[in-house]
Amino acid sequence: MGASVAETNSIFAANRAVGQVSFAVKQVEGKTRRGHVHEAGSLRVRCPGAPAAELEAVLINTAGGVAGGDRFSLDIMAGEGTRLVVTTAAAEKVYRTLGSDSVIDVKLDVAAGATLAWLPQETILFDRARLSRSIEVSLAADARVVLAEAIVFGRSGMGEAVEQGSLFDRWRVRHGGRLIYAETMRLDGAIAARLAEPAVAKRGVAVATVLIVPGDAATVAAIRARGDAFSGEVGASAWNGLAAVRLCATDGAALRRDLVHVMTTLRELPRIWTN
């Protein structure tokens, strides 16, 4: 006799990946060093370089991707006066699921006088993937952050497209305890049809957002000055002490090129981006 629905669900749940990283850095004699590292499940964090004024941390998912029912949580803490850049070893792939959402929860805490650059490589969604992601950022009054996230809907170079699926992406940024940025994006069901709409992505299948705090008109002007280098649509604006950049492109390769132009206007890229 075949397994019951309850038994099937139990087997499925037991085979889901669960990963957690809690990572904090501290300043010692002008250099940023690891202060606390906790890893669980399939997530790892590595710091390939020597301690420096800015420390580079690389997140690794040993599960080889994200599947339905997987749950990952990341707690990153930049201690007082530190400079930290966090990236990923590769683009993260979110695979098709027949059931539960994949869940990723990110918490970033940036202490007084600290700077954090959150610069993961792209998230690639496969057809019928279901991803629920939350990014919570807490900044001290004089802390700084550059937050960049790119999402690619299918590997168009391999003839793949995301016709159906679900994406729920929630960002909340607090500065000195005050909410300064809140955004929620939801695409559910016929994703390809929604992306084809002129007011959504005008048939673009790769999008990104870059948030800079503090950011001002000079930040925006520097990015707009790179306009001739962009192959997709790139818009930048500043208000209330922060700046935001939106990118939309016809494929992942074009988005990455444009994102590199934006990022190199703001700061150095993580070394792993250029290897």
C-alpha positions as CSV (number, residue, x, y, z in Angstrom):
1,M,0.0,0.0,0.0
2,G,1.2,3.6,-0.7
3,A,2.1,6.0,2.0
4,S,-0.7,8.2,3.4
5,V,-0.7,11.9,2.8
6,A,0.4,12.5,6.4
7,E,3.3,10.1,6.0
8,T,4.3,11.7,2.8
9,N,4.2,15.1,4.4
10,S,6.2,13.9,7.3
11,I,8.9,12.4,5.0
12,F,9.0,15.6,3.0
13,A,9.4,17.8,6.1
14,A,12.2,15.6,7.5
15,N,14.2,16.1,4.3
16,R,14.0,19.9,4.2
17,A,17.1,21.9,4.7
18,V,17.3,24.2,7.8
19,G,20.2,26.5,8.1
20,Q,21.2,29.3,10.5
21,V,24.1,31.7,10.8
22,S,24.7,34.1,13.6
23,F,27.8,36.2,12.9
24,A,29.2,39.3,14.7
25,V,32.3,41.3,14.2
26,K,34.2,43.7,16.5
27,Q,36.9,46.3,16.0
28,V,40.4,45.5,17.4
29,E,43.2,48.0,16.9
30,G,41.5,49.6,13.9
31,K,40.8,46.3,12.2
32,T,37.5,44.4,11.9
33,R,37.7,40.9,13.3
34,R,35.3,38.0,13.9
35,G,33.7,38.3,17.3
36,H,31.1,35.5,17.3
37,V,30.2,32.8,14.8
38,H,27.4,30.3,15.2
39,E,26.5,27.9,12.3
40,A,23.8,25.3,12.1
41,G,22.4,23.1,9.4
42,S,23.6,23.8,5.8
43,L,24.7,27.5,6.2
44,R,28.3,28.5,6.7
45,V,30.2,31.8,6.8
46,R,33.8,32.2,5.8
47,C,36.2,35.2,5.9
48,P,38.8,34.4,3.3
49,G,41.1,37.4,3.9
50,A,43.1,38.6,6.8
51,P,41.6,41.0,9.3
52,A,41.5,44.5,7.8
53,A,39.8,47.8,8.2
54,E,36.9,46.2,6.3
55,L,36.3,42.5,6.7
56,E,34.7,40.4,3.9
57,A,32.4,37.6,4.9
58,V,31.2,35.0,2.4
59,L,28.0,33.0,3.1
60,I,27.8,29.4,1.8
61,N,24.8,27.2,1.5
62,T,26.0,23.6,1.4
63,A,22.5,22.3,0.5
64,G,23.3,23.4,-3.0
65,G,20.2,25.6,-3.4
66,V,16.8,26.3,-1.8
67,A,13.8,24.0,-2.1
68,G,10.2,24.1,-1.0
69,G,10.0,23.9,2.8
70,D,13.6,24.9,3.4
71,R,14.1,27.5,6.2
72,F,17.2,29.7,6.5
73,S,17.9,32.5,9.0
74,L,20.8,34.9,9.1
75,D,21.7,37.3,12.0
76,I,24.6,39.6,11.1
77,M,25.9,42.1,13.6
78,A,28.4,44.8,12.8
79,G,29.9,46.0,16.1
80,E,30.8,49.5,17.0
81,G,33.1,51.2,14.6
82,T,33.5,48.1,12.3
83,R,33.3,47.8,8.5
84,L,31.9,44.6,7.1
85,V,30.9,43.5,3.7
86,V,28.8,40.3,3.4
87,T,28.3,38.4,0.1
88,T,27.6,34.9,-1.1
89,A,29.9,32.3,-2.7
90,A,27.5,32.0,-5.7
91,A,24.1,32.9,-7.0
92,E,21.4,31.3,-4.8
93,K,19.0,29.1,-6.7
94,V,15.4,28.6,-5.5
95,Y,13.9,25.5,-7.1
96,R,10.4,24.4,-8.0
97,T,8.2,23.2,-5.2
98,L,4.9,21.3,-5.1
99,G,4.0,22.5,-1.7
100,S,5.5,24.7,1.0
101,D,7.3,28.1,0.6
102,S,11.0,28.4,1.0
103,V,11.7,30.9,3.8
104,I,14.7,33.1,4.3
105,D,14.9,35.6,7.2
106,V,17.7,38.1,7.4
107,K,18.4,40.4,10.3
108,L,21.2,43.0,10.0
109,D,22.2,45.0,13.1
110,V,24.7,47.9,12.5
111,A,26.1,49.5,15.7
112,A,27.3,53.1,16.3
113,G,29.9,54.2,13.7
114,A,29.8,50.9,11.8
115,T,29.3,50.3,8.1
116,L,27.7,47.2,6.6
117,A,27.5,46.4,2.9
118,W,25.0,43.6,2.2
119,L,25.9,42.4,-1.3
120,P,24.9,38.8,-2.0
121,Q,25.0,37.6,-5.6
122,E,21.8,37.1,-7.5
123,T,18.8,35.0,-6.3
124,I,17.6,32.9,-9.3
125,L,14.0,31.7,-9.2
126,F,13.0,28.6,-11.1
127,D,9.5,28.0,-12.6
128,R,7.0,27.3,-9.8
129,A,9.4,28.3,-7.1
130,R,7.8,29.8,-3.9
131,L,10.0,32.1,-1.9
132,S,9.1,34.1,1.2
133,R,11.9,36.4,2.3
134,S,12.2,39.0,5.1
135,I,15.0,41.5,5.6
136,E,15.1,43.5,8.8
137,V,17.8,46.2,9.2
138,S,18.5,48.1,12.5
139,L,20.9,51.0,12.2
140,A,22.4,53.1,15.0
141,A,22.0,56.9,14.5
142,D,25.4,57.2,12.8
143,A,25.6,53.8,11.2
144,R,25.8,53.3,7.4
145,V,24.5,50.6,5.1
146,V,24.5,49.6,1.5
147,L,21.9,47.0,0.8
148,A,21.7,45.3,-2.7
149,E,19.5,42.4,-3.7
150,A,19.0,41.1,-7.3
151,I,16.3,38.6,-8.4
152,V,16.4,36.8,-11.7
153,F,13.2,35.0,-12.9
154,G,14.6,32.0,-14.7
155,R,17.9,31.4,-16.6
156,S,17.0,32.8,-19.9
157,G,20.3,31.8,-21.4
158,M,19.3,28.2,-20.9
159,G,15.8,28.8,-22.3
160,E,14.1,28.8,-18.9
161,A,11.2,31.0,-17.9
162,V,9.2,31.5,-14.7
163,E,5.6,31.1,-15.8
164,Q,4.1,30.4,-12.4
165,G,5.3,30.8,-8.8
166,S,5.3,33.0,-5.7
167,L,7.6,35.7,-4.4
168,F,7.0,37.6,-1.2
169,D,9.8,40.0,-0.3
170,R,9.5,42.2,2.7
171,W,12.1,44.9,3.7
172,R,12.1,47.0,6.9
173,V,14.9,49.5,7.8
174,R,15.1,51.3,11.1
175,H,17.5,54.1,11.7
176,G,18.0,55.2,15.3
177,G,15.0,53.1,16.2
178,R,12.8,54.9,13.7
179,L,11.3,53.2,10.7
180,I,12.7,55.0,7.6
181,Y,12.0,52.4,4.8
182,A,9.3,49.8,4.3
183,E,8.7,47.9,1.2
184,T,6.8,44.7,0.3
185,M,6.8,43.0,-3.1
186,R,4.4,40.2,-3.9
187,L,4.1,38.2,-7.1
188,D,1.8,35.2,-7.0
189,G,0.5,33.0,-9.7
190,A,1.1,34.0,-13.3
191,I,4.5,35.7,-12.7
192,A,5.5,35.8,-16.4
193,A,2.2,37.6,-17.3
194,R,2.7,40.1,-14.5
195,L,6.3,40.9,-15.5
196,A,5.2,41.5,-19.0
197,E,3.0,44.4,-18.0
198,P,4.5,47.8,-18.8
199,A,3.9,49.1,-15.3
200,V,5.6,46.1,-13.7
201,A,8.8,45.1,-15.7
202,K,7.8,45.6,-19.3
203,R,8.9,42.0,-20.1
204,G,12.1,42.3,-18.0
205,V,13.0,39.1,-16.1
206,A,15.7,40.5,-13.8
207,V,15.3,43.2,-11.2
208,A,17.4,44.6,-8.4
209,T,17.2,47.2,-5.6
210,V,20.1,49.0,-4.0
211,L,19.4,51.0,-0.8
212,I,22.0,53.5,0.6
213,V,21.8,55.0,4.1
214,P,22.8,57.7,4.4
215,G,22.2,58.8,0.8
216,D,21.7,62.1,-0.9
217,A,21.4,64.0,-4.2
218,A,25.1,63.6,-4.8
219,T,24.8,59.8,-4.5
220,V,22.0,59.9,-7.1
221,A,23.9,62.2,-9.4
222,A,27.0,60.0,-9.4
223,I,24.8,57.0,-10.4
224,R,22.9,58.9,-13.1
225,A,26.2,60.0,-14.6
226,R,26.9,56.4,-15.5
227,G,23.7,56.3,-17.6
228,D,25.5,55.6,-20.9
229,A,26.9,52.4,-19.5
230,F,23.6,50.9,-18.5
231,S,21.9,48.4,-20.9
232,G,18.7,48.0,-18.9
233,E,16.5,50.5,-17.1
234,V,18.1,52.1,-14.0
235,G,16.4,54.8,-11.9
236,A,17.8,56.5,-8.8
237,S,16.3,58.9,-6.2
238,A,17.0,60.3,-2.8
239,W,14.7,61.5,0.0
240,N,14.8,61.9,3.8
241,G,18.5,61.0,4.0
242,L,18.5,57.8,2.0
243,A,18.9,56.9,-1.6
244,A,17.4,54.0,-3.6
245,V,18.3,52.6,-7.0
246,R,16.0,50.3,-9.1
247,L,17.2,48.2,-11.9
248,C,15.3,46.1,-14.5
249,A,16.8,44.2,-17.4
250,T,15.9,41.6,-20.0
251,D,18.2,38.9,-18.6
252,G,20.4,38.1,-15.6
253,A,23.7,38.9,-17.4
254,A,22.5,42.4,-18.4
255,L,21.3,43.0,-14.8
256,R,24.6,42.0,-13.3
257,R,26.5,44.3,-15.6
258,D,24.3,47.2,-14.7
259,L,24.5,46.3,-11.0
260,V,28.3,46.3,-11.2
261,H,28.3,49.8,-12.7
262,V,26.0,51.0,-9.8
263,M,28.1,49.3,-7.1
264,T,31.5,50.5,-8.3
265,T,30.1,54.0,-8.2
266,L,29.3,53.5,-4.6
267,R,32.2,51.3,-3.3
268,E,34.5,48.4,-4.1
269,L,33.0,45.1,-5.1
270,P,33.6,42.0,-3.0
271,R,36.5,40.1,-4.3
272,I,34.4,37.0,-5.0
273,W,32.3,39.1,-7.5
274,T,35.3,39.6,-9.7
275,N,36.9,36.2,-9.5
